[in-house]
């Protein structure tokens, strides 16, 4: 019993160390990793390379795959790109087994010592993050060391050897690899345990280990499938590809092993150590599966669309009273801070587009005296208020995640940007209400006044449009255009207000409608201020206007 506890404890240390490494690496390189993943173009070879490097970087194919599925869900990546990254992630995850086979676990105490010193006694956040990564790396390999001695003891246990005999059945071996990986949600953990068993002389037949590896690959896709359940159809297609890719690979190579036993003998003759044989089989099997499917990425993507068709009425409309990108925040898909911050940005962009279109609708209603459009603009404002409240709640949740300095700063700006967008919505609602107040009344504006309001209204809409381009694409070059437009709004607001006063003096304008004219000028000028704040929020430490 004590031996079993030591193995379980060692495995726990391994999983904890791997989690620490992934968290630390994401804090240190989350923004860059996110940027690299998003730049994975339709070039399938580049996408595969990105998947390999990203998985090696954060030591988790599950994290990379879930991040990829999230990007697909957000519309930032198409299915063909996601397939390339998933193919690469399956190869990248074999790196950890190769490291374990090199027996570097003897240096685990040194990594722990260096990591804890850097994390506790250095003040710079970057140094502390690197220390956290090294500490996690040390704990990971210390877990392997902890498992070593009790696993050697297992080799002498009759019951354990009987269990190994049972797993000589290839189907049971594959099932064991699948179930263990699905439970611990980490193919690296399964491979670590398997390679460690070989390092410590446990007599596992190489054929049994090979089929456990095949099952491990299928098991690691289960987490991706679970993460895709609340997501859109495109994300479900990516997850379906992941599990089908692993199942097809296992069937093809399992069959080849049966038909050509010399494949396994080649591994045994090429590498003398059984641990290295297992690690190399894991790597070469995934590379072979990659090469098998890589030429058919487009065809596979088309097949996934047929297997998971878009249902009638399932296309998400912009004006739905729901969160589109942050609705999965409490699921596995959104446990990555980088993904959560990215989806918050997309949700805010969606809200801003609704506010911009509602402003244009309210102005159109005003100049056409269209009461129906004005009523629709007021209905849309209720959606904007709903999004404002719910996005703010999600931002509070995200703010409590383990964020890097850059991500924390982005979230801080998002709170202020959310408020600015909501205020633009309020001013659009004011304009719609002015329209409704003109019903059954004899409001009259001079032709000059209407022309001035129309000029300023169009300029305000153009400014908000330009602002959204800048904010959505983080385009610092576009800030010059935004600033120029905002200055023009201020200039014309002052000029038209002065013109209005002069018209009142000579009684060219009705005083009651004159009040509405002044209110419209104020609303449009304030919209310009809020748009300017939104655009310049992409820069750090930007002071906003009230």
Secondary structure, 3 states (H helix, E strand, C coil): CHHHHHHHHHHHHHHHHHHHHHHHHHHHHHHHHHHHHHCCCCCHHHHHHHHHHHHHHHCCHHHHHHHHHHHHHHCCCCHHHHHHHHHHHHHHCCHHHHHHHCCHHHHHHHHHHHHHHHHHHCCCHHHHHHHHHHHHHHHHHHHHHHHHHHHHHHCCCHHHHHHHHHCCCHHHHHHHHHHHHHHHCCHHHHHHHHHHHHHCCCCCCHHHHHHHHHHHHHHCHHHHHHHHCCCCHHHHHHHHHHHHHHHHHHHHHHHHHHHCCHHHHHHHHHCCCHHHHHHHHHHHHHHHHHHHHHCCHHHHHHHHHHHCCCCCCCCCCCCCCCCCCCCCCCCHHHCCHHHHHHHHHHHHHHHHHHHHHHHHHHHHHHHHCCHHHHHHHHHHHHHHHHHHHHHHHHHHHHHCCCCCHHHHHHHHHHHHHHHHHHHHHHHHHHHHHHHHHCCCCCCCCCHHHHHHHHHHHHHHHHHHHHHHHHHHHCCHHHHHHHHHHHHHHHHHHHHHHHHHHHHHHCCCCCHHHHHHHHHHHHHHHHHHHHHHHHHHCCCCCCCCCC
